[in-house]
Amino acid sequence: MYDAILLVSFGGPEKPDDVLPFLENVLRGKPVPRERLLEVAEHYYHFAGSSPINSQNRALIAALETELRAHSIALPIYWGNRNWHPLLADTLQQMKTDGIQRALAFFTSAYSSYSGCRQYRENIAAAQQLAGEGSPQVDKIRAFYNHPGYIETVTERAAEAIAQVPAERLSGARLLFTAHSIPMAMASTSRYVEQLEEASHLVASALGHPTHRLVYQSRSGSPLQPWLGPDILEAINEEHANAARDIVVVPIGFVSDHMEIIFDLDTQARERCKELGLTYQRAHTAGTHPRFVSMIRELIVERITASSVRPSLGCHGPSHDVCPIDCCPAPTMPSVRRA
């Protein structure tokens, strides 16, 4: 039924010369002032012009290749990005050249939204059109925000961070689940917030931690356009005002430690906590955690075997295999997203 796996991601620069072309790709067609682009570029230059996202995708592909081989699944893995090399258009052309006819795509986004789902499907369709006749069919793996494998992975990562809090202060530690903020116009056309709230509740329940909240980060857009909040820096200020001493951040909206993690959390949020005299712990993202990798294999198997079993946790059940035609439509207001 399938003869390849396609990993689909956002992409990121790997050297200083990549930064501006990458950001121009991200912001193409969006009304973003040049000075804002240059401001974001400085975040990348702070890390030698490189985002970890590409190297982490390579590590994930290597781990998944090993996982598939161990379970006698002989499917090659291809990789294509929305905004930087390897670009989806080049990857689809290579797949066509290699004779791939039907691929199963894993998106590095656990949640449903225009930017995290439908736009990737549009990117694939555009790449197929460029590749022309004979371009492989690509089917998307379902959203996995409430898959037991993802919840177990995030729970273990969060538990490792919570364990760094002194035992006598553990009950008062504030658990902040973070996700990428998106425009309210985009959030209103998807289940993004609902899914994040459910995933956060599932992890907090598994941890048995009484104090938690969902906050957002990495907003980049016009101040006149409403985005999801509260912002994590605002939330840290509020927790300090409420006599918190320890902050534990769980980036539940991200599957790898890319720029939004190493700059917005490990730099800005950490510095804000230091300024306020708060201790700060940040949970690692899923990355190449063995349970996360095995979850991807399980999602592949349920499709290549046409299994009727779709594991999920919470009250909403598993996501659909095939996105409805009206799923996650584009917002009517312009938006900006970076990674």
C-alpha positions in Angstrom: 0.0 0.0 0.0 2.9 2.4 0.8 6.5 2.3 -0.4 8.0 5.2 1.5 7.8 7.4 4.6 8.0 11.2 4.2 9.0 13.3 7.3 7.6 16.8 6.8 8.9 19.7 8.9 9.4 23.5 9.1 13.1 23.7 8.3 15.8 26.0 9.6 19.1 27.7 8.8 22.3 25.9 9.5 24.8 28.7 9.0 24.8 32.6 9.1 24.4 32.9 5.3 21.2 30.9 5.5 19.4 33.1 8.0 18.0 35.9 5.9 17.0 33.7 2.9 15.3 31.3 5.3 13.4 34.1 7.0 12.4 35.6 3.7 11.0 32.2 2.8 9.0 32.1 6.1 7.7 35.6 5.7 7.0 35.6 1.9 3.7 37.2 1.2 3.2 38.4 4.8 3.1 42.1 5.7 6.1 42.0 8.1 8.4 45.0 8.3 12.0 44.5 7.3 13.1 45.6 10.8 11.1 42.8 12.4 12.8 40.3 10.1 16.2 41.6 11.1 15.2 41.5 14.7 14.3 37.8 14.4 17.5 37.1 12.5 19.5 38.2 15.5 18.0 35.3 17.5 19.7 32.9 15.0 23.0 34.9 14.9 23.0 34.5 18.7 23.5 30.8 17.9 26.0 31.1 15.1 23.2 31.3 12.5 22.0 27.8 13.1 18.7 26.4 14.3 18.9 22.9 15.8 15.8 21.8 14.0 17.5 20.2 10.9 20.1 18.3 12.9 17.3 17.0 15.2 15.3 15.9 12.3 18.3 14.0 11.0 18.6 12.3 14.4 14.9 11.5 14.4 15.1 9.9 11.0 18.1 7.8 12.0 16.3 6.6 15.1 13.2 5.8 13.1 15.2 3.9 10.5 16.6 1.7 13.3 13.1 1.3 14.8 11.6 0.2 11.5 14.4 -2.2 10.7 14.0 -3.8 14.1 10.4 -4.5 13.3 11.0 -5.7 9.7 9.4 -2.6 8.1 11.3 -2.0 4.9 10.3 1.5 4.0 12.8 4.2 3.0 12.5 7.6 4.8 12.5 10.8 2.8 12.6 14.3 4.4 11.2 17.6 3.1 10.8 21.1 4.7 8.5 24.0 4.1 11.1 26.8 4.4 14.6 25.4 4.0 16.6 22.7 2.5 15.8 19.9 1.9 12.7 21.6 0.5 9.6 19.6 -0.2 9.7 20.4 -3.9 13.2 18.8 -4.2 12.3 15.9 -2.1 9.1 15.1 -4.1 11.1 15.3 -7.3 13.7 12.8 -5.9 10.9 10.5 -4.8 9.5 10.6 -8.3 12.9 9.8 -9.7 13.3 6.9 -7.3 10.0 5.4 -8.4 8.1 6.1 -5.2 4.4 5.9 -5.9 2.7 6.3 -2.5 4.2 7.7 0.7 2.9 8.1 4.3 3.8 11.5 5.8 4.7 12.2 9.4 4.4 15.9 10.2 6.5 17.2 13.1 3.4 18.8 14.6 1.2 17.0 17.1 -1.7 19.4 16.8 -4.3 20.6 14.3 -4.1 24.1 13.0 -3.6 25.8 9.6 0.1 26.2 10.0 0.6 22.8 11.6 -1.5 20.7 9.3 -3.4 22.1 6.3 -0.5 24.4 5.2 1.8 21.4 5.1 -0.7 19.6 3.0 -0.8 22.6 0.7 3.0 22.6 0.6 3.0 18.9 -0.5 0.4 19.6 -3.2 2.5 22.5 -4.6 5.6 20.2 -4.6 3.6 17.5 -6.4 2.5 20.0 -9.0 6.1 21.1 -9.6 7.3 17.4 -9.8 4.6 16.9 -12.5 3.1 13.7 -13.7 4.2 10.6 -11.8 4.7 12.5 -8.6 3.9 10.2 -5.6 0.7 10.3 -3.7 1.2 11.4 -0.1 -1.2 10.5 2.8 -0.8 12.1 6.2 -0.5 10.3 9.5 -3.1 11.4 12.0 -2.5 14.0 14.6 -0.9 12.4 17.6 -1.4 14.9 20.5 -3.4 12.4 22.6 -1.6 9.2 21.5 -0.4 7.2 24.5 3.1 7.2 23.2 3.3 11.0 23.0 1.7 11.6 26.4 4.0 9.0 28.0 7.0 10.7 26.4 6.0 14.2 27.5 5.2 12.9 31.0 8.6 11.3 31.4 10.4 14.4 30.2 8.3 16.6 32.6 9.0 14.3 35.5 12.7 14.6 34.9 12.4 18.4 35.1 10.2 18.3 38.2 12.7 16.1 39.9 15.1 19.0 39.9 12.9 21.0 42.3 13.8 20.6 46.0 11.4 18.1 47.6 10.2 20.5 50.2 9.1 23.0 47.5 7.7 20.5 45.0 4.0 20.9 45.9 4.2 24.6 45.2 6.2 24.4 42.0 4.3 26.0 39.1 4.0 23.8 36.0 3.7 25.8 32.8 2.8 24.0 29.6 3.9 26.0 26.6 3.0 26.0 22.9 3.5 28.3 19.9 1.1 31.2 20.0 -0.9 31.6 16.8 -3.3 34.3 15.7 -6.8 34.1 17.2 -8.1 34.0 13.7 -6.2 30.8 13.0 -7.1 29.3 16.4 -10.8 29.8 15.7 -10.7 27.6 12.6 -9.1 24.6 14.3 -9.0 22.4 17.4 -5.5 23.7 18.4 -6.4 25.1 21.8 -8.8 22.2 22.7 -6.1 19.7 21.8 -3.4 21.5 23.8 -5.6 21.7 26.8 -6.4 18.0 26.6 -2.8 17.0 26.2 -1.7 19.3 29.1 -4.4 17.8 31.3 -3.4 14.3 30.5 0.3 14.9 31.4 -0.5 16.9 34.5 -2.9 14.1 35.7 -0.2 11.4 35.0 2.3 13.5 37.0 -0.2 14.1 39.8 0.8 17.7 39.9 -1.9 20.0 41.2 -0.8 23.4 39.8 -0.5 23.7 36.1 -1.6 26.1 33.3 -1.3 26.4 29.5 0.6 29.4 28.3 2.0 30.5 24.9 5.2 31.7 23.5 7.0 32.9 20.3 4.4 35.3 19.1 5.6 37.2 16.0 3.1 39.4 14.3 1.4 42.8 14.3 0.5 44.1 17.8 -2.8 45.0 16.3 -3.6 41.4 15.6 -4.8 39.3 18.6 -2.8 36.1 19.3 -3.3 33.4 21.8 -2.1 34.2 25.4 -1.0 34.6 28.0 2.6 34.8 26.9 5.0 32.8 29.0 6.9 35.9 30.2 3.6 37.4 31.4 2.7 34.1 33.1 6.1 34.1 34.9 5.5 37.6 36.2 2.0 36.5 37.4 3.4 33.4 39.2 6.0 35.6 40.9 3.3 37.9 42.1 1.5 34.9 43.5 4.5 34.0 45.6 5.8 31.2 43.4 9.4 30.1 43.9 9.9 27.4 41.3 8.9 27.4 37.6 8.8 24.2 35.6 8.2 24.7 31.9 7.0 21.8 29.7 7.1 22.7 25.9 4.2 20.4 25.1 3.5 22.1 21.8 7.0 21.2 20.3 8.6 17.9 19.4 12.2 19.1 19.2 14.4 21.7 20.9 14.6 24.2 18.0 14.9 28.0 18.0 11.6 28.6 19.9 13.1 26.4 22.7 16.7 27.5 22.9 16.0 31.2 22.5 12.5 31.9 23.8 12.6 29.4 26.7 16.3 28.7 27.5 17.3 32.3 27.0 14.4 34.7 27.5 12.2 32.8 30.0 15.2 31.6 32.0 16.5 35.2 32.2 13.1 36.5 33.4 13.1 33.9 36.2 16.6 34.8 37.2 15.6 38.5 37.3 12.7 37.6 39.6 14.6 35.2 41.8 12.7 32.1 40.7 14.3 28.8 40.0 13.7 27.6 36.4 13.6 24.1 35.0 12.7 23.2 31.4 11.6 19.8 30.3 13.2 18.3 27.2 11.0 17.9 24.2 10.2 14.4 22.7 13.3 14.4 20.4 14.4 10.9 19.9 13.0 9.5 23.1 12.5 5.7 22.5 8.7 5.9 23.3 8.2 8.7 20.8 10.1 6.9 18.1 8.1 3.7 18.8 4.9 5.8 18.6 5.8 7.0 15.1 6.3 3.3 14.1 2.9 2.4 15.6 1.2 5.2 13.6 2.9 3.9 10.5 1.9 0.3 11.2 -1.8 1.2 11.9 -1.9 2.7 8.4 0.1 0.1 6.4 -2.0 -2.7 8.0 -5.3 -0.9 7.7 -5.8 -1.7 11.4 -9.1 -0.5 13.0 -7.3 0.1 16.3 -6.5 3.8 16.9 -5.0 4.2 20.5 -5.8 7.5 22.1 -6.2 9.0 25.6 -8.7 11.6 26.9 -12.3 12.2 25.9 -12.0 13.2 22.3 -10.8 10.0 20.7 -8.3 9.5 17.9 -7.9 12.1 15.2 -9.1 11.4 11.6 -6.8 9.6 9.2 -8.0 11.7 6.2 -8.5 15.4 6.8 -12.0 16.7 5.9 -12.1 19.2 3.1 -12.9 22.0 5.6 -10.3 21.0 8.1 -8.1 23.8 9.6 -8.9 26.5 6.9 -6.5 29.4 6.5 -7.3 32.4 8.7 -8.7 35.5 7.1 -6.1 37.8 8.7 -2.4 37.7 7.9 -0.2 35.7 10.2 3.5 35.2 10.9 5.2 32.1 12.2 8.8 31.3 12.7 10.8 28.3 14.0 
